């Protein structure tokens, strides 16, 4: 499990990925033919360079997805945005986040996270995949069910397996959650979250089931499934476990998860108020 502690860490990871991808497409020491052949070779190199900077982002209509796409574009990547439904595509057009398909470096493709074939087709030609979400629940955390937890775990497995099967994909950045780390038996006993979170911290699935913490269970099962699918392969998997997700416009668009999260922090005295 990977825990992201700062914005600087994320920027460093993105920059590392960018540098590696550009190096891969450099083609040092190759012989160059002359004349028309040279022009064809140059065009081929240009196309290869563009492909070396192409990544796919799933869950691109989510708040996290928008933020990831924006950062990737700022770093010079071409982004293939994987959408599940026509409704997602219509939403994207209504929000006018990007221009016509491909104009601003963003292309949209339809991909079902439960369909391995469509995932492979969406990822083909991309060097990296940012999996930001398997399921988006309009009801927030309160509407997340046990069945959705199982679906999210299965979708995570299929996404990583599709990355492994797609020859062009070398890296996958998987968005998990801090909730996949903190719910352990000592919380049930002491009512206190752990003070240190690292890659060895996993939420206890039995505790999540007994307490009906389905969202936490889903994130825990999904991340474990992702690591199992990547084990023993050449895919470089990185997981990020964000805590509170917020930012400009987020409160108006989807406040439920943030409010639920903050209520939990207040109830456990992790956050206190100085307002009398």
N, C-alpha and C positions, 0 to 999 in steps of 0.2 A: 504494500500500500504506500502511495506517495502522498505526502502532505505538503501543500504549498503554503509557505509562511508569509510571503510578501509579493507585491507587484513586481519588485525587482527580480525575484526568482523566476516569475513567469516570463518577463521580458528576456531574461538570460536564456531560458529554455527555447523561446521562439527564435532568438538570434542565433543560438547554437544550431537549431534545425535549419535556419536559413543559410548559414555558412556551409553546412554539410551538403545541402542540396545544390548550392551554387558550385561547390567544388566538384561534385559528382558530374555536373554538366559541362565542366570546363573543357575537357578533351585535349589535354596538353600533349604535345609531341606528335600529333597526327600529321601525315602528309596531306598537302592541299593540291588538288588538280587545278589546272588553269582554264581560262576561257569560260564558256557556258557551264562546263562542269563545276567550275569554282563557284559560280553563282548558285547553281543547284545545291552544292554542298553548304554554302553559306545560309541558304534558306532552310535547309535541313537542320543546320546547327541552331538557327534561330528558333525553329519549332521545338527542337529538343530542349533548348534553354527554357522556353515557355513551359514545356511539360515538366521540367525539373522544378518549376516554381508553382506547380498546380497542386492544391490540396482540396480535400472534400470536408465539408462541415455538415454534420447531421444536426437535426433539431435547430435549424437556422432561424426559425421564427421565434424562438424563445429569447428572453432577455440576455442570457449568457451567450446564446448563439450569435445574436447581433453584435455583442461586444467582441467576440472572438473574430468574426468576419471583419469588423472594422479594423481591428489591430493587424490582422493578416494583410489587408489591403494597404495599410500604412507601411508595412514592411515589404511591399512589392510582390506579394503573392497573387496568383490567379486563384479564385475560389470557386469551387463547384458546390453549390448549395443543394443538399439533398432534402427534398420535401416529400411528405407522405401523401398529401391529399391536394385536390384542386382548391380546397378552402384555404390551405396554407399559401398556395400561390396567389390567390386573390387577396389574401391578407397582406402579402408582401407588396403587391402592386398598390393597394390602397394606402399603405404607409409611405410609399414612394421613397423607400430606403435606398434603392439602387436604380440605375437607369435601365434601358432596354437590355435584353439578355446579352451578356458579354461586353457591353459598352464600358462599364466601369470595372471590368475585371472580375465580374461575378456572373456565373452561369447557373441556371436552375435545372435540376433533374428530379424526376420522380423516383422515389425508392422506398420500399416497404421494409422496415427494420426486421420484420418477421419472415422476409423472403430472401434467402441466400442469393438467388440469381439476380434479383434487382439490386442488391447491395454490391455484388461483384461488378455489375455493369456501371453502377454509380462511381465506384472506386477506381475502375480501370483507367490507367493513365495518370493517376494521382500518386504523388510520392509520400503523402501523409494524409491521415484521417484524424479529424477532431470530432470525437463523438461526445456531443454535449447533452443529449437527452434521448432516452428511449420512449418515454411517455410524458405527456404534458397534461396534467389534471386541472381542468378549469376550476374545480372546487378547492384547489390548494391542498395542503397536507391533510385537512380534515376529510377530504373526499377520496383519499388513497386507500385502496382495499388490499386484502390478502391476495386476491387474484391478480391485481395489478403488480404486486411484488414479484409473483412468479413470472409474469409476462416480461417484466423489466429484466429479470435475471436471464431469461431465455434470449431476449433481444440483444443483451450485452454479449452473450456467447456467440450469437450469429454474426454480430458486427465484427468482432475480433477474428472469428474464423474466416470471414470474407476478406479481411485485411491480409491474413496469412495466405489465402489462396490467390490473391491478386498480386501478380509478379511485380508491378510497379511500386506497390506500397511498402515502405520501409519502416515507417513510424506511425504509432497511434497514440494520440493524447486523449485519455479517457476521463470524462468528468464524473467523479463520484460525489461524495458528500462527507462532511465532518460527522454526520450522523452514522456513518459506517464505522466510526472509530470509538465513540464515547459511551455507548450503552453497554456497560459491563456489570458483572455481578456486584462489584464493590459499590456501584451507585445504588443498587437495590438495598444494600445494607446500610451504607453511610449517607445516602442522599447527596453525594458529592461527585462531580465529574472529575476525571483524572486531571492532574495539573500539567502533565507532560504527554503530548501526543506525538507518536512517531510511527514508522512503518510497521511496527510490531503490534499496534493497537487495532483491534477489531471489535466491533459491537457483538455482543453475545446473541446469537440467533434465538436461543431458547427464551431469553429474557424479552426480546422483542416480540416473540409470539405470545408469551404469557401476558405481556402488558399491552398487546395489540398495537404495537408501534410499527405499523405496516410500512410506512414510508422508510423508516430506518432499516427495517428488514429487507425491503426491496433494494436499497442502495448497497447494503452489505452483501447480499446474495449476488447482485449484479457485478460488483467489483471482483468478488472471488471468482465468479464465472469467467470474467475477462482474463484474469491472471492464469486460470487453468487453461483457457484456450490458447494463450500465448506461450505457455511453458514448452520448452523444447523446440521452439521455432526460431527463425531469424528475425522475427518482428520485434522492434524495440517499442515496448509498451511503457507509457508513463501515465500514472493516475494522479489526478488533482482532487483534493478533498476540501472544497470551499465551505465556509460556514454561512454567515449571513450574506445573502445576495441582494444587493441594492445598487442604486445609482440614479442618475437623472431620468425622470419619467417612470421609474419602476414602481413607485408607490401608487401612482394612478392606474397603472396597467394591471398589476397583479400583487396586491398588498397582503393577501391572506397568509402565504407562507412566512413572510417577514414578521407579521404581527404575532403569529403563533410562536415563532422562534423567540422573539423578544419577550413574550409573556413567560416562556420557559426560563429565560435567563433571569428575569426579575424574581420568579418564584424560587429559584435556587440561589439568589443573592449574588450571582455572577455579575449582574449589572445593577447598580443602585442609583437612585435619583436624589438630587440635592434640593429638589423643589418641595417646599413645605405646603 
